[in-house]
Structures are given as C-alpha cells and as structure tokens.
Amino acid sequence: MSFIQELKRRNVFKVGAAYIVMAWLAAQGVDVFLENFGAPDWVIKTVLLLLIGGFPFALFFAWAFELTPEGIKKEKDVDRSRSITHETGRKLDYTIIAVLLIALSWFAWDKFGTGEPGSESHFQTAAESARPSAVENGSLTPEAAPEPATPLVDNKSIAVLPFVNMSNDPDQEYFADGISEEILNALARVDGLKVAGRTSSFTFKGQNQDLTSIGAALRVAHILEGSVRKSGNQLRITAQLIKVDDGYHMWSETFDRELDDVFAIQDEISNAILVQLKTQLLGGEFVKSKQVDPQAYAQYLLAKQRIYDRSQASLELAAELLTKAIETDPGFAAAHAQLGIATLLLSEEQYGSLPNDEAAELGREQLEAALALEPQQAEALAGMGLYHASFPGGGEQAIAWLRRSLQSDPNQSNASNWLANNLRRNGQLDEALALREKDFARDPLYMPVFSNLVQMYVASGENEQARQVLDELRPYLHDDANMVMTEGSYFQVAGQWAKADRVFSSAYEKEPRNFVNQIWYCLNLVSTGQYQRCSELSSAPVATLALTRLGRSEEGLMLGFEAAAKGRYPGWYFQALIESGQNEQLVEFVEERWPDLATLNRDFPDRQGWGSSMMAFVAEAYRNLAREDEFKQALTLARSTNDLQLSQGMDNWSLSLSRAHLAALVGDQNQAITLLERAFDQGLVMDLTASNAWPAFQDLRGNPQFEAARSKMLEHLNSERTELGLEPLST
C-alpha cells in the first residue's frame, strides 16, 4: 500500500480538513467574543497561535492512533481485519459537512446578516445603547418623528450617517465619527453629488429611526451607514449603501486592514459608492486622500470631533490631541489648521478663558503654519477668516479669507456660516440670506444655519417663512436649547412677548452660559419691564440698561463700561449713558477709542437688519451737548445704515424704532409718531412709564396721536404681562 493510500486509510486528510474548518470557526468566535469581553490583544493572538500549532499534532494523532469500539488505541495495536477506519471516515465526512455549513452560515451572517455591525438592526441597537435618550439630547424620537414624506430629491444625493463604534473602548466613538466625517468630506468634493451636511446627518446618531424618514428629513436618495471596530492597530470597517425609497442594499463591504491603511479604506469606500452611483453621471471623479502618519491622523480625527462639542473642556482636549499629532507629523497641515481654530475658540470671548489677544496670536501662528505647508488648505483659510472676524473692523478681511476657503472646498459648513455672519454684519444682507438658504438646503439641522436663517426671515418681515422653518425642524430638535432660543427670537420679533419669555427661560435653564440667549432673554425682560430679572443675568450687556432703570446707575454703567471696553457691542451701554444723562461720558468714551465716527461705524456697523441703534445714541449725545457738526455726522451715518437695510427688504419693529428715534432727534414729531405707530403695529412693546426711558421721545408727550399710540401699545404690553402673571404697568 502506498504512503498516500495509507494516509487516506487512516483518515489523516479528513482529520486535517475537519481541523482546519473547525479552527477557522473557532478563530472567528475568538475574534468576536474575547474582544467584546475586553480581552487584550495578546490573549487573542495566543489562542490563534495555539490553534495553528495544534494542526500538526492533529495530523500526528490521526496517523498514530485509531478510534475503536474499545476507545483510542495505537494504530500498531489494532488488528487490520477489525479496523473501523472506514466508519470513522464517514463520521468525519458528516462532521466536515456540518462544520462547513456552520462556517458558511457564520460567513453569511458576518457579511450580510442582521447581526453584522453595519446592518440596520445591529447598527441601531448598538448606537441607541451608546447614546443619551432623545429627550436628553433634543434629537428625533420615534414618537416625535413625522410621517415619511415623499419630497422631490436629487437622485445624485447621499447622506453619511455616523458609523457605529463597535470597539470595547467608548473613547473610540470619536474615531468612528471621524472616519464617517472624512468619508462624507471626500464625497462632498465630487462635483454633481449632493451630500447632506455633517450636523444634519449626525443628528440621527443613536436614533432608532427608519431610513425612509431619515432620507426624507435630509432630502437625499441614498444613505451610507456602517460600523468601525478598532483593536490595537487592527481595523474592521463595514459599510453599506442603501436606497432610501425602497431600502434596497446597493452595496455592502467589510474592510479588514491595519490602521496604516485607513486612508486606503476611506478611498475604497468613497470610490465604491461613486461606482454604484454611476460615476459617469458625476463627472467620473475618484477620491484620493493625502497620506499622513496614521497615529497623527487618528489623533486629528478624535480632536476634530471634540471641536464640534464647542465646550471649553472639549476644545482643550482637542488642542492637546492636535499638539501631539503635530509633534508626530509636523507636516500635517490640517492638524495645524484645526489647532489654530480650536485656539481661537478658546478665547474668553468664545468658549474658553484665554485672553483674546493671546488666543488670537497663538491661533494665527498655527493657521499660518498650515498655509505655509499647503497654501490652499481650506480649513486654514477659514480659520484666518475667523481670526480677522474677532477684531472690530475686521469684517472685510474676514470675508475675503472665507471666500478663498470656500473656493478651495465649497462644502464647509463652518466656513459658509462664518461668511454669512460677516456678510450680514457688513450689510450685504441679500447675499447673506441667499447663502443661508443654500446652507439650510444642504445641512438643515446645523444650528447656526437654521437659527440665523429664522432671524433673517423675521428681520425682513417674512414671519411665515420663519414659521415654516421652525415647524419643519421641531420634530427633530424639539428639546434642543438652540432650537428653543430660535423659537424665542421668532416670538419676540412677532410681538408675542409672553411666549418669548417662557421659551427664553426654558433655553436659559438648559444652557445658562449661552451668551446669545442671555442677550435675547434680557431684551425681552427689559421690553416688558422686568428689570430685576434681567439684572440677575449680569453677564449680558443688556443688563446695564436694566440696572439703570432700577435706579442703580453706577452699577449698571460700570457693567456696561467693562463690556464695551472689551470690544463688545456698545449700543446698550450708550443707551444707558443717555438715560442717565451722562452725555459727556459717552462722547469721551467714543473719542478716546476711535479717531472719527466713520471708524466707529466701521467697527460696529449695525447693518444686520435691526436698524442703527448705537450711532443714534451717539448722535443724541452730541445733540444734547450742542455739538452740531458731530451730531450731523452721526445722524448721516445712522440714516445711511437704515436706508441700506430698507433697500434690502428689512422690515421689523426694531428698524422702525430706530427710524423713529432719528426723526425725534431732528424734531420731526409727525414722522417720529408715524414710525412709532408702525413699530407698535409690528409688535413692539416698551416701558415708557419709566421716567428716564427713551428721553428723545419725551417731547412727544401730550401729542394726542402719540398718546393714542402709546395707550394702545401699553394695552398690548399689559396683556403680555398678565399672561406672565405680572401686575399691569400704570399709565
């Protein structure tokens, strides 16, 4: 008998085959279960080595021993006539078939089944267990979800949902988010492909929501979802592309790579999607990532996700991670850019405690380092725009930098938002509104976009359009502090002061340190005569006016001076000085800091749609001091600012009030009263019962037309106060 035949007779080949299949199946189980129990890498590697090392021993035992009815015996001790190796062989055949079926089932489950981390049910369950409840984070809940809609959407559109972190370490969630965002950014650079913005897509993180509803909300035809599992230097990324209308899985793939290949994985996923979306319709473009050190890149991904949190702690951690990334790879331009942006956001005027000048200098150094490495690095160009916008009068330079940034990469939500902010401050309201609407179509759940869009709509008198935006977003952000604040601004400009009060109060309870909400809230309180409540929000510049009307002028003026001296908008401080009779102090403050009124007007242009308030109080101070030339100059600047806003369709009670104020300053009582009537009809209420409030309107007292308008406004004001449980103000 030949050696090969003897191997077959002793079932060595079958034992070897059975061992290989069973070892492979065992290895898959080890990979999943030990990792989920937090076993270190060396344990998994040891088990795998033992499985490999066991193979020659299995072959040896198959050769040297035989299974008999009496048990295992050495082959040489078994009578060949009584050998049952043929029966054992059949049993091994059955065993191999059974194990192969199990292995194939496992493979199918791993590749396509519902237990795969990238699949819908596992994706939703794992993400849901790792995230706060919808009530806590203000995002979409099943109860609040709208019925699936069927809006017209571009077939060449996609949303990238945040990939689920399947690693045992929860900190790796930021890495998974970063991978998702980088794939999103890569796709966004493809001409002709509409990609939903990061903020809107990430709103659905951890939400057990069907893809049809998500697709309808994001207005996309396709959704990419998946998972990331990172263990040491090993990565497993699973992705699947799904059609929204019918749930058809167009493509699914699992990538097992080392961390060094993360760029290749991102490119593979992006390009596979483009193939599936028929890239010939999209210009035939393919994605190629720039290679950097893998460790530095992982730190960059983690840091970038931290920056989105916009808190001091998260920004400081991001800065630390980015510093380490730059130490590892000094030529990593994007890390320099993000460190510059994080540093600017850590200034005391933003989210941190760094002195403004120090934050500006350190941030600029990193941004310039990024641009030295890559002159067209989009994030660095955007950061330079943010840098210049932090200085009074820096709007024109900020706009120029931000335009360059968006030319380099048109899909940056932050850069587009910063550009719209500066355009609006500069009085380019039509362009700012068009940009807001474009950004809202791409990233509707991005807070700065929808909040500023609503404010621009109400500033132009388009209350119905503002209401439609709020109604569209409420199911997804019903309990979000910024959404609540935005609704408050809508109610305030619409003249629904009691509703605005309750909404601002709710937003303040959620985020008491939100500076923008403090300003809106305090304005609401001052307008309805609740000075004490406003004064308790001491960090809000509007509190200087509340304290003055409470008879605490010295305290209020000190608060206003400190805010204005730091470069904050001085309008409320100037109004408090006027109402306190401190005309000389106002003029002294202005003339010590600005060479002329044109420079002051450039630094604080008051062109956002609400009318020229600050320059009107400057004009009033000069008028009261009988400085005619300066009065006329300030008056001309204020009127020009109002005319600019009127020419671009702005129409609200704040603008009408500003125009009435200027008319009163030149003694045109009829025009002043007509404009006040308009402001009152648009919803304005103001406490004219306070003896020192709005001295420019004191000369109107006794005029029958003014008294009738004032009485009607006071009736409105008292109805709002009654709704709030407050005593009515006396006539």
Secondary structure, DSSP 8 states (H G I E B T S, - for coil): --HHHHHHHTTHHHHHHHHHHHHHHHHHHHHHHHHHTT--HHHHHHHHHHHHHHHHHHHHHHHHEEEETTEEEEGGGS-GGG--HHHHHHHHHHHHHHHHHHHHHHHHHHHTSTTSTTSHHHHHHHHHHHS--HHHHT---TTT----------SSEEEE---EE-SS-GGGHHHHHHHHHHHHHHHHTSTT-EE--HHHHHTTTT----HHHHHHHHT-SEEEEEEEEEETTEEEEEEEEEETTT--EEEEEEEEEEGGGHHHHHHHHHHHHHHHTTGGGGTS---------HHHHHHHHHHHHHHHT-SHHHHHHHHHHHHHHHHH-TT-HHHHHHHHHHHHHTBTTTTS-B-HHHHHHHHHHHHHHHHHH-TT-HHHHHHHHHHHHTSTT-HHHHHHHHHHHHHH-TT-HHHHHHHHHHHHHTT-HHHHHHHHHHHHHH-TT-HHHHHHHHHHHHHTT-HHHHHHHHHHHHHHHTT-HHHHHHHHHHHHHTT-HHHHHHHHHHHHHH-TT-HHHHHHHHHHHHHTT-HHHHHT-TTSTTHHHHHHHTT-HHHHHHHHHHHHHTT---HHHHHHHHHTT-HHHHHHHHHHH-SSHHHHHHHS---SSS---HHHHHHHHHHHTT-HHHHHHHHHHHHHHHHHHHHTT---HHHHHHHHHHHHHTT-HHHHHHHHHHHHHTT----TTSTTS-GGGGGGTT-HHHHHHHHHHHHHHHHHHHHTT------
